[in-house]
Amino acid sequence: IRIPDKFSFKPAYPNPFNPSTALEFGLPSEDFVKLSIYDINGRLVETLIDEKVYAGYHKLNWNGVNQSSGIYFVRIQTSNSFDIQKIMLIK
């Protein structure tokens, strides 16, 4: 198993997307991770992860089939890092 030497959050792919996009991140050590999707107004749409995650590379998909077209933000937070990406759902 490959373990990253630092936290990473790859750009969502595809982006723009319809209806799902892949989210990938890397953790250098086991850590608590919260990964959430917010709408353009800052309202929480969905929390995809809210738990302790083992070290390594992780990939998950967000399916926006029940959401309207528009801009969303993906926020990932660990105990000592966070990142935000803008993604666009086009139907």
DRENTORKOL-3810 file (N, C-alpha, C; in nm, 4 decimals):
REM DRENTORKOL-3810
@n.u->0.0850; n.v->-0.1191; n.w->0.0000; ca.u->0.0000; ca.v->0.0000; ca.w->0.0000; c.u->0.0885; c.v->0.1239; c.w->0.0000
@n.u->0.0593; n.v->0.2133; n.w->-0.0916; ca.u->0.1338; ca.v->0.3397; ca.w->-0.0958; c.u->0.0711; c.v->0.4379; c.w->0.0024
@n.u->0.1559; n.v->0.5068; n.w->0.0770; ca.u->0.1099; ca.v->0.6064; ca.w->0.1736; c.u->0.1670; c.v->0.7419; c.w->0.1311
@n.u->0.0818; n.v->0.8445; n.w->0.1138; ca.u->0.1338; ca.v->0.9764; ca.w->0.0753; c.u->0.2170; c.v->1.0375; c.w->0.1889
@n.u->0.3114; n.v->1.1244; n.w->0.1537; ca.u->0.3928; ca.v->1.1892; ca.w->0.2572; c.u->0.3265; c.v->1.3148; c.w->0.3129
@n.u->0.2167; n.v->1.3593; n.w->0.2493; ca.u->0.1412; ca.v->1.4741; ca.w->0.3010; c.u->-0.0031; c.v->1.4640; c.w->0.2533
@n.u->-0.0900; n.v->1.5409; n.w->0.3185; ca.u->-0.2311; ca.v->1.5451; ca.w->0.2814; c.u->-0.2459; c.v->1.5981; c.w->0.1390
@n.u->-0.3358; n.v->1.5378; n.w->0.0620; ca.u->-0.3622; ca.v->1.5867; ca.w->-0.0734; c.u->-0.5108; c.v->1.5705; c.w->-0.1052
@n.u->-0.5609; n.v->1.6595; n.w->-0.1905; ca.u->-0.7000; ca.v->1.6546; ca.w->-0.2367; c.u->-0.6974; c.v->1.6872; c.w->-0.3852
@n.u->-0.7116; n.v->1.5840; n.w->-0.4677; ca.u->-0.7028; ca.v->1.6026; ca.w->-0.6124; c.u->-0.8257; c.v->1.6760; c.w->-0.6663
@n.u->-0.8095; n.v->1.7458; n.w->-0.7782; ca.u->-0.9265; ca.v->1.8101; ca.w->-0.8404; c.u->-1.0321; c.v->1.7064; c.w->-0.8792
@n.u->-1.1576; n.v->1.7398; n.w->-0.8537; ca.u->-1.2684; ca.v->1.6505; ca.w->-0.8894; c.u->-1.2647; c.v->1.6235; c.w->-1.0397
@n.u->-1.3000; n.v->1.4992; n.w->-1.0766; ca.u->-1.2997; ca.v->1.4637; ca.w->-1.2182; c.u->-1.4184; c.v->1.3729; c.w->-1.2475
@n.u->-1.4969; n.v->1.3979; n.w->-1.3484; ca.u->-1.4901; ca.v->1.5177; ca.w->-1.4336; c.u->-1.5490; c.v->1.6395; c.w->-1.3627
@n.u->-1.5161; n.v->1.7551; n.w->-1.4126; ca.u->-1.5696; ca.v->1.8804; ca.w->-1.3605; c.u->-1.5630; c.v->1.9834; c.w->-1.4719
@n.u->-1.6758; n.v->2.0296; n.w->-1.5232; ca.u->-1.8155; ca.v->2.0053; ca.w->-1.4872; c.u->-1.8544; c.v->1.8586; c.w->-1.5052
@n.u->-1.9631; n.v->1.8177; n.w->-1.4353; ca.u->-2.0037; ca.v->1.6781; ca.w->-1.4368; c.u->-2.1559; c.v->1.6652; c.w->-1.4479
@n.u->-2.1997; n.v->1.5444; n.w->-1.4866; ca.u->-2.3417; ca.v->1.5096; ca.w->-1.4911; c.u->-2.3529; c.v->1.3585; c.w->-1.4988
@n.u->-2.4067; n.v->1.2894; n.w->-1.3996; ca.u->-2.4498; ca.v->1.3447; ca.w->-1.2719; c.u->-2.3503; c.v->1.3206; c.w->-1.1589
@n.u->-2.2368; n.v->1.2480; n.w->-1.1861; ca.u->-2.1459; ca.v->1.2193; ca.w->-1.0747; c.u->-2.0031; c.v->1.2588; c.w->-1.1067
@n.u->-1.9269; n.v->1.2828; n.w->-0.9996; ca.u->-1.7866; ca.v->1.3212; ca.w->-1.0114; c.u->-1.7054; c.v->1.2452; c.w->-0.9070
@n.u->-1.5791; n.v->1.2167; n.w->-0.9385; ca.u->-1.4919; ca.v->1.1421; ca.w->-0.8482; c.u->-1.4112; c.v->1.2390; c.w->-0.7619
@n.u->-1.4029; n.v->1.2075; n.w->-0.6328; ca.u->-1.3271; ca.v->1.2866; ca.w->-0.5362; c.u->-1.2183; c.v->1.1969; c.w->-0.4787
@n.u->-1.0929; n.v->1.2433; n.w->-0.4870; ca.u->-0.9798; ca.v->1.1631; ca.w->-0.4394; c.u->-0.8971; c.v->1.2433; c.w->-0.3407
@n.u->-0.8557; n.v->1.1761; n.w->-0.2320; ca.u->-0.7686; ca.v->1.2413; ca.w->-0.1346; c.u->-0.6690; c.v->1.1413; c.w->-0.0789
@n.u->-0.5596; n.v->1.1945; n.w->-0.0254; ca.u->-0.4549; ca.v->1.1121; ca.w->0.0327; c.u->-0.4248; c.v->1.1566; c.w->0.1746
@n.u->-0.4057; n.v->1.0588; n.w->0.2626; ca.u->-0.3738; ca.v->1.0866; ca.w->0.4028; c.u->-0.2406; c.v->1.0213; c.w->0.4386
@n.u->-0.1479; n.v->1.0967; n.w->0.4998; ca.u->-0.0200; ca.v->1.0385; ca.w->0.5392; c.u->-0.0309; c.v->0.9493; c.w->0.6626
@n.u->-0.1361; n.v->0.9673; n.w->0.7430; ca.u->-0.1588; ca.v->0.8845; ca.w->0.8616; c.u->-0.3087; c.v->0.8774; c.w->0.8874
@n.u->-0.3484; n.v->0.7806; n.w->0.9682; ca.u->-0.4901; ca.v->0.7684; ca.w->1.0025; c.u->-0.5385; c.v->0.8993; c.w->1.0635
@n.u->-0.6569; n.v->0.9438; n.w->1.0242; ca.u->-0.7051; ca.v->1.0736; ca.w->1.0708; c.u->-0.8575; c.v->1.0777; c.w->1.0601
@n.u->-0.9170; n.v->1.1687; n.w->1.1343; ca.u->-1.0600; ca.v->1.1931; ca.w->1.1235; c.u->-1.0823; c.v->1.2813; c.w->1.0010
@n.u->-1.1735; n.v->1.2410; n.w->0.9137; ca.u->-1.1999; ca.v->1.3141; ca.w->0.7891; c.u->-1.3482; c.v->1.3491; c.w->0.7826
@n.u->-1.3745; n.v->1.4743; n.w->0.7467; ca.u->-1.5110; ca.v->1.5163; ca.w->0.7167; c.u->-1.5097; c.v->1.5742; c.w->0.5764
@n.u->-1.5883; n.v->1.5150; n.w->0.4869; ca.u->-1.5958; ca.v->1.5591; ca.w->0.3480; c.u->-1.7419; c.v->1.5895; c.w->0.3193
@n.u->-1.7707; n.v->1.7168; n.w->0.2887; ca.u->-1.9085; ca.v->1.7615; ca.w->0.2717; c.u->-1.9247; c.v->1.8422; c.w->0.1438
@n.u->-2.0478; n.v->1.8417; n.w->0.0919; ca.u->-2.0857; ca.v->1.9177; ca.w->-0.0267; c.u->-2.1770; c.v->2.0315; c.w->0.0174
@n.u->-2.1490; n.v->2.1525; n.w->-0.0308; ca.u->-2.2296; ca.v->2.2706; ca.w->0.0000; c.u->-2.2795; c.v->2.3329; c.w->-0.1295
@n.u->-2.3953; n.v->2.3975; n.w->-0.1243; ca.u->-2.4447; ca.v->2.4677; ca.w->-0.2419; c.u->-2.3839; c.v->2.6080; c.w->-0.2490
@n.u->-2.4195; n.v->2.6825; n.w->-0.3510; ca.u->-2.3617; ca.v->2.8150; ca.w->-0.3757; c.u->-2.3931; c.v->2.9128; c.w->-0.2620
@n.u->-2.4989; n.v->2.8851; n.w->-0.1858; ca.u->-2.5363; ca.v->2.9714; ca.w->-0.0732; c.u->-2.4740; c.v->2.9268; c.w->0.0593
@n.u->-2.3896; n.v->2.8243; n.w->0.0536; ca.u->-2.3220; ca.v->2.7782; ca.w->0.1737; c.u->-2.4020; c.v->2.6795; c.w->0.2565
@n.u->-2.5145; n.v->2.6330; n.w->0.2045; ca.u->-2.5955; ca.v->2.5347; ca.w->0.2770; c.u->-2.5402; c.v->2.3947; c.w->0.2535
@n.u->-2.5352; n.v->2.3168; n.w->0.3606; ca.u->-2.4898; ca.v->2.1787; ca.w->0.3508; c.u->-2.5869; c.v->2.0984; c.w->0.2654
@n.u->-2.5351; n.v->2.0312; n.w->0.1631; ca.u->-2.6158; ca.v->1.9465; ca.w->0.0754; c.u->-2.6057; c.v->1.8012; c.w->0.1211
@n.u->-2.4825; n.v->1.7565; n.w->0.1493; ca.u->-2.4599; ca.v->1.6167; ca.w->0.1867; c.u->-2.3224; c.v->1.6035; c.w->0.2505
@n.u->-2.3127; n.v->1.5174; n.w->0.3511; ca.u->-2.1836; ca.v->1.4817; ca.w->0.4096; c.u->-2.1515; c.v->1.3405; c.w->0.3628
@n.u->-2.0392; n.v->1.3246; n.w->0.2923; ca.u->-2.0021; ca.v->1.1954; ca.w->0.2350; c.u->-1.9186; c.v->1.1119; c.w->0.3309
@n.u->-1.8343; n.v->1.1782; n.w->0.4109; ca.u->-1.7498; ca.v->1.1094; ca.w->0.5094; c.u->-1.7500; c.v->1.1933; c.w->0.6363
@n.u->-1.7616; n.v->1.1264; n.w->0.7501; ca.u->-1.7512; ca.v->1.1931; ca.w->0.8799; c.u->-1.7047; c.v->1.0883; c.w->0.9814
@n.u->-1.5799; n.v->1.0435; n.w->0.9621; ca.u->-1.5287; ca.v->0.9334; ca.w->1.0435; c.u->-1.3772; c.v->0.9250; c.w->1.0329
@n.u->-1.3182; n.v->0.8385; n.w->1.1152; ca.u->-1.1749; ca.v->0.8130; ca.w->1.1091; c.u->-1.1460; c.v->0.7300; c.w->0.9840
@n.u->-1.0412; n.v->0.7701; n.w->0.9104; ca.u->-1.0055; ca.v->0.7059; ca.w->0.7837; c.u->-0.8585; c.v->0.6649; c.w->0.7912
@n.u->-0.8278; n.v->0.5471; n.w->0.7399; ca.u->-0.6897; ca.v->0.4974; ca.w->0.7445; c.u->-0.5996; c.v->0.5715; c.w->0.6454
@n.u->-0.4697; n.v->0.5654; n.w->0.6712; ca.u->-0.3708; ca.v->0.6295; ca.w->0.5844; c.u->-0.3749; c.v->0.5663; c.w->0.4458
@n.u->-0.3454; n.v->0.6476; n.w->0.3443; ca.u->-0.3423; ca.v->0.5987; ca.w->0.2078; c.u->-0.4234; c.v->0.6881; c.w->0.1166
@n.u->-0.4508; n.v->0.6370; n.w->-0.0027; ca.u->-0.5264; ca.v->0.7113; ca.w->-0.1023; c.u->-0.6705; c.v->0.6614; c.w->-0.1043
@n.u->-0.7644; n.v->0.7541; n.w->-0.1159; ca.u->-0.9062; ca.v->0.7210; ca.w->-0.1105; c.u->-0.9790; c.v->0.7887; c.w->-0.2261
@n.u->-1.0788; n.v->0.7186; n.w->-0.2791; ca.u->-1.1568; ca.v->0.7721; ca.w->-0.3911; c.u->-1.3029; c.v->0.7405; c.w->-0.3663
@n.u->-1.3890; n.v->0.8403; n.w->-0.3850; ca.u->-1.5318; ca.v->0.8187; ca.w->-0.3769; c.u->-1.6004; c.v->0.9040; c.w->-0.4808
@n.u->-1.7242; n.v->0.8710; n.w->-0.5091; ca.u->-1.8018; ca.v->0.9450; ca.w->-0.6078; c.u->-1.9145; c.v->1.0196; c.w->-0.5385
@n.u->-1.9408; n.v->1.1400; n.w->-0.5875; ca.u->-2.0606; ca.v->1.2118; ca.w->-0.5440; c.u->-2.1563; c.v->1.2138; c.w->-0.6615
@n.u->-2.2778; n.v->1.1659; n.w->-0.6372; ca.u->-2.3802; ca.v->1.1628; ca.w->-0.7394; c.u->-2.4795; c.v->1.2753; c.w->-0.7117
@n.u->-2.4848; n.v->1.3741; n.w->-0.8013; ca.u->-2.5725; ca.v->1.4883; ca.w->-0.7854; c.u->-2.7032; c.v->1.4742; c.w->-0.8611
@n.u->-2.7455; n.v->1.3507; n.w->-0.8874; ca.u->-2.8652; ca.v->1.3276; ca.w->-0.9687; c.u->-2.9896; c.v->1.3937; c.w->-0.9085
@n.u->-2.9958; n.v->1.4061; n.w->-0.7761; ca.u->-3.1125; ca.v->1.4667; ca.w->-0.7111; c.u->-3.0946; c.v->1.6157; c.w->-0.6844
@n.u->-2.9864; n.v->1.6741; n.w->-0.7334; ca.u->-2.9586; ca.v->1.8164; ca.w->-0.7124; c.u->-2.9845; c.v->1.8932; c.w->-0.8418
@n.u->-3.0009; n.v->2.0238; n.w->-0.8273; ca.u->-3.0206; ca.v->2.1057; ca.w->-0.9466; c.u->-2.8858; c.v->2.1475; c.w->-1.0048
@n.u->-2.8862; n.v->2.1844; n.w->-1.1313; ca.u->-2.7646; ca.v->2.2327; ca.w->-1.1956; c.u->-2.7113; c.v->2.3532; c.w->-1.1203
@n.u->-2.5797; n.v->2.3665; n.w->-1.1175; ca.u->-2.5211; ca.v->2.4827; ca.w->-1.0525; c.u->-2.3847; c.v->2.4536; c.w->-0.9946
@n.u->-2.3370; n.v->2.5503; n.w->-0.9175; ca.u->-2.2053; ca.v->2.5424; ca.w->-0.8557; c.u->-2.2198; c.v->2.4897; c.w->-0.7130
@n.u->-2.1301; n.v->2.3977; n.w->-0.6798; ca.u->-2.1243; ca.v->2.3393; ca.w->-0.5463; c.u->-1.9801; c.v->2.3480; c.w->-0.4969
@n.u->-1.9633; n.v->2.3357; n.w->-0.3672; ca.u->-1.8310; ca.v->2.3367; ca.w->-0.3070; c.u->-1.8112; c.v->2.2075; c.w->-0.2290
@n.u->-1.6943; n.v->2.1463; n.w->-0.2491; ca.u->-1.6562; ca.v->2.0274; ca.w->-0.1746; c.u->-1.5550; c.v->2.0729; c.w->-0.0700
@n.u->-1.5846; n.v->2.0449; n.w->0.0576; ca.u->-1.4935; ca.v->2.0829; ca.w->0.1655; c.u->-1.4479; c.v->1.9560; c.w->0.2352
@n.u->-1.3152; n.v->1.9413; n.w->0.2449; ca.u->-1.2570; ca.v->1.8288; ca.w->0.3169; c.u->-1.1795; c.v->1.8845; c.w->0.4349
@n.u->-1.1972; n.v->1.8208; n.w->0.5500; ca.u->-1.1295; ca.v->1.8661; ca.w->0.6709; c.u->-1.0737; c.v->1.7461; c.w->0.7455
@n.u->-0.9469; n.v->1.7597; n.w->0.7897; ca.u->-0.8849; ca.v->1.6604; ca.w->0.8767; c.u->-0.8469; c.v->1.7333; c.w->1.0060
@n.u->-0.7762; n.v->1.6648; n.w->1.0943; ca.u->-0.7423; ca.v->1.7278; ca.w->1.2221; c.u->-0.6508; c.v->1.8486; c.w->1.2058
@n.u->-0.5726; n.v->1.8540; n.w->1.0964; ca.u->-0.4822; ca.v->1.9679; ca.w->1.0792; c.u->-0.4743; c.v->2.0212; c.w->0.9359
@n.u->-0.5714; n.v->1.9844; n.w->0.8523; ca.u->-0.5739; ca.v->2.0342; ca.w->0.7137; c.u->-0.7177; c.v->2.0522; c.w->0.6682
@n.u->-0.7355; n.v->2.1416; n.w->0.5712; ca.u->-0.8641; ca.v->2.1471; ca.w->0.5031; c.u->-0.8425; c.v->2.2043; c.w->0.3641
@n.u->-0.9374; n.v->2.1749; n.w->0.2760; ca.u->-0.9306; ca.v->2.2248; ca.w->0.1395; c.u->-1.0742; c.v->2.2375; c.w->0.0889
@n.u->-1.0909; n.v->2.3266; n.w->-0.0081; ca.u->-1.2226; ca.v->2.3484; ca.w->-0.0683; c.u->-1.2049; c.v->2.3496; c.w->-0.2200
@n.u->-1.2962; n.v->2.2834; n.w->-0.2901; ca.u->-1.2972; ca.v->2.2850; ca.w->-0.4369; c.u->-1.4343; c.v->2.3299; c.w->-0.4849
@n.u->-1.4322; n.v->2.3987; n.w->-0.5972; ca.u->-1.5568; ca.v->2.4374; ca.w->-0.6636; c.u->-1.5849; c.v->2.3352; c.w->-0.7728
@n.u->-1.7063; n.v->2.2819; n.w->-0.7751; ca.u->-1.7458; ca.v->2.1882; ca.w->-0.8795; c.u->-1.8758; c.v->2.2373; c.w->-0.9428
@n.u->-1.9013; n.v->2.1958; n.w->-1.0663; ca.u->-2.0191; ca.v->2.2441; ca.w->-1.1379; c.u->-2.0987; c.v->2.1255; c.w->-1.1940
@n.u->-2.2248; n.v->2.1190; n.w->-1.1529; ca.u->-2.3165; ca.v->2.0180; ca.w->-1.2022; c.u->-2.3967; c.v->2.0792; c.w->-1.3168
@n.u->-2.3905; n.v->2.0147; n.w->-1.4338; ca.u->-2.4620; ca.v->2.0624; ca.w->-1.5520; c.u->-2.5526; c.v->1.9507; c.w->-1.5995
@n.u->-2.6826; n.v->1.9771; n.w->-1.5999; ca.u->-2.7794; ca.v->1.8754; ca.w->-1.6447; c.u->-2.8347; c.v->1.9123; c.w->-1.7804
END
